[in-house]
Amino acid sequence: MVFAARGMDVPTYKPLLGADLTEAAAWVNAQPDWSKLQVVGDFMRDRALRIIAAFPWAQARTRTAVEGSS
């Protein structure tokens, strides 16, 4: 499992079941019959933060169509 940003980096983030991906992976890895997950966090985080910062969060909350750049 690879993730670039942390949940707290996203303005509208609400943790699922009060856990982040690392905690969720630890829970999965504790299950005896399940395949193990390897977590690589903050992969390309600087780039992810720039993308998150550029996203029109206020417009997205209104569910208005968000125009992409051409």
Buried (B, 14 or more C-beta within 10 A) or exposed (E): EEBBBBEEEEEEEEEEEEEBBBBBBEEBEEEEEEEEBEBEBEEEBEEBBEEBEEEEEEEEEEEEEEEEEE
